[in-house]
């Protein structure tokens, strides 16, 4: 399962949530982001 793990970034330590990869979650995330970007491009290209 997940937990909290410390990570150094730019010389500072951050506590980040460590999690197991969920199958298909990353793919779904990329699809949603892609659709959102295309949608915004569509909106702004038609806003005259």
N, C-alpha and C positions, 0 to 999 in steps of 0.2 A: 504494500500500500504506500501511500504518499506520506510526506512529512515535511519538515522544514529543514532546509539545508543552507549553509552559509556560502556565499559566492563573493569573490573579490572582483570589483569592477572599478576601474579608474583609481585604484589604490584605496578604495573604501569598501567596507564589508557590508553586504546586504543579506538579509534573510529572505530567501525566495521559497515558494511552495514547490516542493519536489513531487512530481506525479508520474505515474506510469502512463505510457502511451496508450491511448484508447484507439483500437483499430477503426479506421475510417473517419476518425474525428478530424485529423489534419486535412484529409481530402475534402471533407465537407466544409471546413473552414476556408480553404482556398477557393472552393466553388462559390461560397457566399461572398467573399471579398471580390472575386472577379466579376460576379453579377452586379455587385454594388458599384464598382468602378465603371462598368459599361453603362449602368443606369445613370450615374452622374454625368458621364460624357454625353449621353443622349439628351438629358435635361438641359445641360448648358449649351449644347450645340444647337438646340431648338429655341433657346430663349433669346429672341432678338429684341 
